[in-house]
């Protein structure tokens, strides 16, 4: 009997000072100050990578959700066979030990207080911001394609995806049997993902 296990994973503005500002700057700042708090907070938020305890990624996401912190944990399906012979399909983190969080500077402490979070990836004591375009492209594009983890690559023929939901991303072109795949690398966390793609969706990256 085949069983399938599916896991579904379901801020404060400040008054601005006008000292020494010209009229145009005052008007712009005043307009910004009148924006709803949620819009101001959202504009200040960035994507970061939280490093977690092994096999605690999903638990971390649940804790972040309870704290109203936006997160992103891409999962992929992997077939498994238990010792009793039962075959199941499980969902596993695409980038083991990493959960992406969308927070402002003040909220980084809130993330570090979550059980299972060891650190936020960065240089020294300063968290390193991830390119928003990369994270948003992965969020919207991965559900529409077949994908799987892939060893991190630093060399190979580079191509740019020119169409579809992943357009604009750059990766390394591979061929597996009769299918093409582009390996997309997240350099900050040294992780990669191999995405199936049609040859007419890519172009060589000009040196």
N, C-alpha and C positions, 0 to 999 in steps of 0.2 A: 504494500500500500504506500503510495507516495503522498507525503504530507508537505505542505508549503507553509513556511513561517514568514509572515510579512510584518514588518514594523513600520508604523506610520508615525512620523515625527511632526506631530503637529508642531521728558528729560527735562533746564531752567534758564530762562533768559536773564540777562542783566541789563540794568539801565545804562545807557551810553553817555559818556561825557563829551561835551562839545568844545572843551577848552582849546583855543588856538585853531579851530577849524574854520574854513571858509564857508560861505553860504551853501555852495553845492554839496560840500561834504556834510554839512549839518542836515540838509534835506535828505540825503541818502541814508545817513545814520538814523534819522528820525523815522524814515520809512521802515528801516530794518527793525527798529525797536518796537514798531507797531505790529510786526508780524506775530502770529500766534506762537506761543512758547514751543509747541511741538515742532513747528517748521524751523525755528531757529536752531533747536537742538538737533534736528535731523540733518541740517546743513553742516553741523560741526562734527558729525559722526564719521568715523573712518573704519575700514576693515582691517582687522588684525588676526594673527594666528595664535590661538591659545594652545599650549603644549600640555597634554594630559597624561595621566597615568594609563598604562596599557590596558586596553579593553574597558575603559571607563568613558569612552566618547559619548555614547548614547545617554548615560546617566548625567554627564555634564550638561548635555543639551536640555534635559528635563529640568535640571536645576536652574539653568539660565532662563528657561521659559518661565519658571516660577518667579524669577526675579525681574521679569519683563525686559530681558536683554535679548536683542535679536541675534540669532546665530544661524550658521549654515553648516550642515554636516552631510556631504554627499555620500550616498550609499550605493553599493553595487550588489547584484545578486550572485551568489556563489553556491553551486550544488555541493552537498555533503552527504556522506553515507555514514550513519551511526554504526556502532559495533553490532547492533542487532540486525543489521542489514537494511534498515529503513532509510530511504532516500528523502532528503529534504532540501529545500532551497532557503538559504539564510541571507539576510542583508548585513553586509559588513562595511565598515568605513573605507572609503576609497583612499583616504590619506590617513593611515593608522597613527594614532596619538595626537591628531590635530583637529581642532574645531575652530571654525572661523567665526569671529564675533564682530558686530557692527556697533561700535560704542564711541562716545566722546572721551576726551582725556580724563575727565573726572570719574568716569565709570570703570576705568581699568582696575581700580581697587575692588569694585564689586565683582568683577570677573575673577580676580585672584582669590577672592574669599570663597569661591565655589569649590566644594569638595571634589577632588580629582584633577583640578587645574594646578599644574606645577609652575608654569611661567607663561609670559607672553613673549613670543619670539621678537627679538630686537637686537640692537647693538648696544652692549653694555646695559645701562639702566633705562635706556630709551626704547620703547616699543617701535618696531618697524612697520610702517603702514604698507598694506598690500594695495596694488593697483585696483581701484574700484571696478574698472572696465573688465578686468580678468575675472573677478568674483561674480559680477553680474552676468557675464557671458556664460560662465559655468552653470550658474543657477538656472538660466533660461534655456541653455543649449543641451546640457547633458540629458535631461529627461526625454529628449527627442531622438537620441541616438543610442547605439550599443557602445558600451565602454567598459574598461576594466583597468586595474592598476598596472603600472609598467615601471620597470627599473628606471631610476633617474638617469637621464642622458645629458651629456655636455657636448657631444660631437656628433656630426652626421649632416646629411643634406637638409637644410632648413627650407620650409615652405610657409606661405601665408594663406590662411583660409579666406577666400574672397567672397563667399556667398553663404547664405544660411544663417542660423542663429549664432554660430560661432565666428562669424566673419570678423576679420581683423586680428585674430589670434595667430601667433607664430609658433610653429613646432617643427619636429623632425619627422620626415616621411619614412614610413616603413611599409613593407608588403608582407602580408601573411596569407599564404596560399593565393587565392585569386582576389583578395580584398586588400584595399589600401587603408592604412591607419596613420593618423598624425599623433605623435606623442607630444602632448602639451606639458611643459615644465613650469612648476611654481618654484622659482629659484630660492626664495626666502626660506622655505621649509624643505628644500631639496626633495621634492616629491613630483611624480609625473603621472599622467593618465593617458592611455592610448584610446583614441576615438576613431571609430570607423568613418570613412569619408569617401566620397566619389572623387575621381581624379579631376573632373571638371570644376570642382569646388576649391581647388588650390592653385597656387602659382609659385614658381621658384622665388625665393627671397633674394633680391638683388643685393650684391655685396657693396 
